[in-house]
Amino acid sequence: MERHEAITVIVAKFFQERRDVNPYASAETMRSLDQVIRTGLADGLARAASAWRSVYQQQSRTMGVPTRERPFPDPAEMAKLRGYKQMGDTLSGMVSQVHALEAPANDRVYHRIRDNDQLLELLIAADYQLTTLAESIDRLAETLNAGSADGLEAEFQAKVDALGAAIRERARILSQVP
């Protein structure tokens, strides 16, 4: 099984377990599957961050050493290098955010007050969106190399911005829960 298929299978099991008739078993199963899904998402984002860092290292080697005729590197090249490093750092920050995603508390007092079924549906939709965005970033990172980095930077940035918005939306959903 490929690594992309593994996350898809886990997500499918996650959605199937949601409809389990035993609420205690499904809650525990869903909590453990949530951790597995987060780890898979974070691994894909970490691979993408590593790809950007390798592009940064490859391009920084081509800058050359300063000479008397050219003591400072080209400002446009330095701006590109800073952009590559920034993309790797942003993706690494996303890995931390995915690991730190909050889960609803398993508190029996609030279980009576809040509408868990509606909350669960919202979280499943948010997690599905996170999964598809993170997988698309991981797939795009597989095609990344030093020559194609300039053309892919805008597409990566759009996907990373969408992933950041999805993470904020998931946090907003849980912030409204008692």
Secondary structure by P-SEA (a helix, b strand, c coil): ccaaaaaaaaaaaaaaacccccaaaaaaaaaaaaaaaaaaaaaaaaaaaaaaaaaaaaaaaaccccccccccccaaaaaaaaaaaaaaaaaaaaaaaaaaccccccccccccccaaaaaaaaaaaaaaaaaaaaaaaaaaaaaccccccccaaaaaaaaaaaaaaaaaaaaaaaaacc
